[in-house]
Amino acid sequence: MPLWHVYHPENLYSAKDKQQFAAQVTVLYAELAKLPKFYVSVAFHAFGPQDFFVGAEPATKFVRISIDHIARLTPDPERRKMWMDTINERLAPFLRQRGLRWEIHVDETPRDYWTIDGFFPPPTGSPDERRWAEENKPSQPIGDR
């Protein structure tokens, strides 16, 4: 489960921008990591000029993105670099092309610390995970019925 927290200046993103941003993030995981779409969550947090500072200066043109990864962990340094490069490239319309400064970081949590609706997610690439992706919702693993 990737959970994205996007901290941004108020009025930077419209409702449509946020939906398109979240859609771009979801596509990244569905295509590259082969995750069910419902695993992907994106939360937007707007801040005023008096609420967020970088280097003791108001962060009026700055976006901070914090990402929690659980569904897939990436131990390979080259793959992690490729992932970060891909994120920066795909999010350019929401960041670089708007003349913003930004920072992104990813935390990885062990998968066994994760449940959805009380179910432990099925193993990566398993028939149950493919079924979850097709149905776009969690359900009891077939082996547990």
C-alpha positions, 0 to 999 in steps of 0.5 A: 500500500503506498500512502502519499501525503502531499503538502502544498501551498493553499490554492496551488492545486484545484480539485481537478489537479488533485484528481489528475495528480492522484490518477498519475500516482495510481497509474505509476503503481498499477503499471510499474508495480502491478498493484491493485489500484485500491492499494494507492492512497493520496492525501493533500494537505494545504498550508498557508504562508504562516504554516510551513517554513523551509530554512525559516522562510515561508514555503510559498512555492514548495511541495513536500511529498511523503510516501509510505510503502508497504505492498512492495519493498525495493531493496535494490539501490538501482531500482530505487533510483529508477523509481525516484527518477520515474516519480520526478518525471511523471509528476513534472506537470504538477511540480517542475512545470509550475516553477515549484521547489519540491522534496520527496521521500519514501519510507518502507514498512515491513509487509507483515505490519499491514492489513486491509479490512482485517485481511492480510494482503495476499502474496505478491503476484498470487492468484488472490492478489490478481483477483483483488486487482480485478475486483478492485477491493479486498476479500478473504483469500481463497485459501482461507475460505 
